[in-house]
Amino acid sequence: VVRSEGPADRGDVRRHNLSLLLRLLAEGGPRSRAGLASDTGLTKATVSSLVSQLIDRGLVRDVGQAAPGSVGRPATLVEVDGTNLVTLGVELGVDYTGIVAADLTGRVIEQRRRPLSRPSVGPRDVVAALRADIRAATGRLDRFSRRVVGITVAVAGMVDSESGAVVFSPNLGWRMVPLRDELRRALRTSVPIGVENEANLGALAEFRLGSAAGTKHLVYVIVENGVGAGVIADGQLFRGRFGQAGEVGHTTVDPSGDWCACGNRGCWETTIGMRALLTRCVPDQAVRLLNDRRLGPEEKVAFVVARAADGDAVARSALADLGRWLGIGLANIVDVLDPEVLVLAGSMRMLAPWIHESAVTAMRARLPNPASPRVEVSTLGYSAAGLGAALLAAERLLIDPLAELVPTRA
Amino acid sequence: VVRSEGPADRGDVRRHNLSLLLRLLAEGGPRSRAGLASDTGLTKATVSSLVSQLIDRGLVRDVGQAAPGSVGRPATLVEVDGTNLVTLGVELGVDYTGIVAADLTGRVIEQRRRPLSRPSVGPRDVVAALRADIRAATGRLDRFSRRVVGITVAVAGMVDSESGAVVFSPNLGWRMVPLRDELRRALRTSVPIGVENEANLGALAEFRLGSAAGTKHLVYVIVENGVGAGVIADGQLFRGRFGQAGEVGHTTVDPSGDWCACGNRGCWETTIGMRALLTRCVPDQAVRLLNDRRLGPEEKVAFVVARAADGDAVARSALADLGRWLGIGLANIVDVLDPEVLVLAGSMRMLAPWIHESAVTAMRARLPNPASPRVEVSTLGYSAAGLGAALLAAERLLIDPLAELVPTRA
């Protein structure tokens, strides 16, 4: 509470006020410097100085006069340079990369995915592939005078978001890869780069733009090869101590069940992950599908859906059982987090018609009170994590508008 | 961000400033009105007016002059009336009630428990018992000129902390009991009364005063008849949507395991709760011990500990197995919440020497990275929830010093 007048403190105040002005403009639309002053309680001189700094960095711009109908003498309005500024969300999958470009309001400008052709996912190759993707996207955006002001990479695994390092990613086989630093070197950019867990980013995207947007207690559960979850608690992304909150794939739901790649038995992922899905629903094709590198997860799941739609009894019965296991694991999450809504993503989106009912029934039977959360299916598609990554980059810019960003184009 | 000048708003500002002054005095010690003004940036006139209101309510008092050595002309100091003000934490167990009285710094003034003699736990009887306990404590405290300024009741079950109602308590057999309103009527007091889940309060006590105090990501796990947990996330008590966060007793850890009273199989509580403990460790005495109403949980657990200490092979082997189930459930919690420390309470305190190692081994085997949390045993004893209840009442007072409290003694 005690105020200090040291320069570090004044820097904090300036950063706070810059963020305040940029947020007001991004969320509330254009206004005059006098309007900004009265909205914030800052002096007009302070507002003018801060707005100049934001203009220098290309974050806001002057935009002519107030509308003719308005009262008082006309004043120059300031607005976020929103048509120009974009953030990139970069997805780093085991066998693909993806890019989502969005403006500061979360509107998607472009969205692409491409397979990673070679089987290697060593850090050097991945950084080269990401650099190519980011350069190509930056080039395309540049043609429309759009400037990239922030990048976040979505990674399946444990991430140190402070240092931007991938601490551990079983899927990629990475340990302690300083991804942010290597990308920054490869791109030779001063644009802020962040690294975050993909399920956390999916949760953020659902909280901002999904069907349950704004729900203060939300859990995003994504099932593909494995299972992950991202947690919004009290309206904030909840990361836990090491950003590992929501790593639910290896929670034990059946200690006498199937062996898991992690060395234990009956992890949730052994009951609802891709291997369980294919082995139980389409046993005659499971080995072929699991080993076919040309098939993405969507195509494998589509195979199961086709069988079920054909009325195949094995597939239908296995899907109902899979729904029950889904419900058991969801109930375990609800017991710990008490959320208002669960959003299902990944393979669960396509499988919903076949498993939703058995999942909800199994979940409700295990919750001791009538306050079961809603179970919804993600409407954001496969790139929720990429979208969340773009949103997080925008959010970081709004929190600290001058971080690392140089006045001239990167 | 836009400022309004309405009276509701001014009330908020006053409440905020009263809280600010009271916190400064409670946490930082006595100071002059001028000192309070310079520490908070408020004008001296505002500080004087707010301090008068706090003095009127008996929350702070004038305390003579600044020390002779200090610079400038001597000023009257103000301090929290800390020797006089206490909060009560009231424990409502199935077969006992308890009271913890603490001052505003969390120092325990007195602590008592008594068995509820009759088997009935109907709301009417319980409210009468609590009224007697609270009146007796208030009377004892009054003899030392101590005044009760807040009460929180700790309940095993689902609580609506806004309305102070017990929504559902399986142990007490209660549904929708407006406990706060009934207690307030019975006590005829205007002292603020709160109602909160006991595991949440245990977590709060551990976070403030336990061996892991100050750890930002902490989970408190209490095992007695059933199993409950309270969650500190990012340094805050995390309640979830309905205050149900951490209700881990009925998470499924073994779907082909024992039937639970809740109607499902293999809830965590069927593997480590009191029934499992006695049935597996002392099978020859389990029925007798479970049905003996005169024995408290401590005495039942002591019986098991005595057997194990005697070298009984059945008890020792069953305890190791119980430890393994404890570890499996703890790993499931860690996967979701990623805490820094787990604090074990209830029967796990006495059993720790026999189960700690197998629990930690089983937990670590299930966590995919080396970042396992510490597993500690509570040092706060059986009344952690009561202590947490007293702390919460003090915290609420500091947040809103004038809430419901009348100027004269209640």
Contacts between the chains, C-beta under 8 A, distances in Angstrom:
chain1	res1	chain2	res2	distance
A	1	B	20	6.9
A	1	B	24	6.1
A	1	B	39	5.8
A	1	B	40	6.3
A	2	B	39	5.3
A	3	B	39	7.9
A	3	B	41	6.4
A	20	B	1	6.9
A	24	B	1	6.2
A	39	B	1	5.7
A	39	B	2	5.4
A	40	B	1	6.2
A	41	B	3	6.4
A	158	B	369	5.7
A	158	B	371	7.8
A	167	B	369	7.2
A	168	B	368	7.4
A	168	B	369	5.2
A	170	B	368	6.7
A	216	B	241	7.6
A	217	B	240	5.9
A	217	B	241	4.5
A	229	B	336	7.6
A	231	B	336	7.7
A	233	B	233	6.3
A	233	B	238	6.1
A	233	B	240	7.7
A	234	B	236	7.9
A	234	B	238	7.4
A	236	B	234	7.9
A	238	B	233	6.1
A	238	B	234	7.3
A	239	B	338	7.4
A	240	B	217	5.9
A	240	B	233	7.7
A	240	B	337	5.8
A	240	B	338	2.5
A	240	B	339	6.8
A	241	B	216	7.6
A	241	B	217	4.5
A	241	B	338	5.1
A	241	B	339	6.3
A	241	B	340	4.7
A	241	B	371	7.5
A	241	B	373	7.6
A	242	B	338	5.7
A	242	B	369	7.7
A	242	B	371	5.1
A	243	B	338	7.3
A	244	B	335	7.8
A	244	B	338	4.0
A	244	B	369	7.2
A	244	B	371	7.0
A	245	B	336	6.6
A	245	B	337	5.7
A	245	B	338	4.3
A	246	B	335	8.0
A	246	B	336	6.4
A	246	B	338	8.0
A	247	B	335	5.2
A	247	B	336	7.9
A	247	B	338	7.3
A	247	B	368	7.1
A	248	B	335	5.4
A	248	B	336	6.0
A	249	B	335	7.9
A	250	B	331	7.9
A	250	B	335	6.2
A	250	B	366	6.3
A	250	B	367	7.7
A	250	B	368	5.7
A	251	B	331	7.3
A	251	B	332	4.3
A	251	B	335	4.8
A	251	B	336	7.2
A	252	B	253	6.0
A	252	B	328	5.0
A	252	B	331	6.7
A	252	B	332	6.1
A	252	B	366	6.2
A	253	B	252	6.0
A	253	B	253	7.4
A	253	B	255	7.0
A	254	B	254	7.2
A	254	B	255	5.8
A	254	B	256	7.7
A	255	B	253	7.0
A	255	B	254	5.8
A	255	B	328	6.6
A	256	B	254	7.6
A	256	B	256	6.5
A	262	B	366	7.7
A	262	B	368	5.9
A	263	B	365	7.2
A	264	B	365	6.3
A	264	B	366	5.4
A	267	B	366	7.9
A	328	B	252	5.0
A	328	B	255	6.6
A	331	B	250	7.9
A	331	B	251	7.3
A	331	B	252	6.8
A	332	B	251	4.3
A	332	B	252	6.1
A	332	B	332	6.4
A	332	B	336	8.0
A	333	B	336	6.2
A	335	B	244	7.8
A	335	B	246	8.0
A	335	B	247	5.2
A	335	B	248	5.4
A	335	B	249	7.9
A	335	B	250	6.2
A	335	B	251	4.8
A	336	B	229	7.6
A	336	B	231	7.7
A	336	B	245	6.6
A	336	B	246	6.4
A	336	B	247	7.9
A	336	B	248	6.0
A	336	B	251	7.2
A	336	B	332	7.9
A	336	B	333	6.2
A	336	B	336	4.7
A	336	B	337	6.5
A	337	B	240	5.8
A	337	B	245	5.7
A	337	B	336	6.5
A	338	B	239	7.4
A	338	B	240	2.5
A	338	B	241	5.1
A	338	B	242	5.7
A	338	B	243	7.3
A	338	B	244	3.9
A	338	B	245	4.3
A	338	B	246	8.0
A	338	B	247	7.3
A	339	B	240	6.8
A	339	B	241	6.3
A	340	B	241	4.7
A	365	B	263	7.2
A	365	B	264	6.4
A	366	B	250	6.3
A	366	B	252	6.2
A	366	B	262	7.8
A	366	B	264	5.4
A	366	B	267	7.9
A	367	B	250	7.7
A	368	B	168	7.4
A	368	B	170	6.7
A	368	B	247	7.1
A	368	B	250	5.7
A	368	B	262	5.9
A	369	B	158	5.7
A	369	B	167	7.2
A	369	B	168	5.1
A	369	B	242	7.7
A	369	B	244	7.2
A	371	B	158	7.7
A	371	B	241	7.4
A	371	B	242	5.1
A	371	B	244	6.9
A	373	B	241	7.5
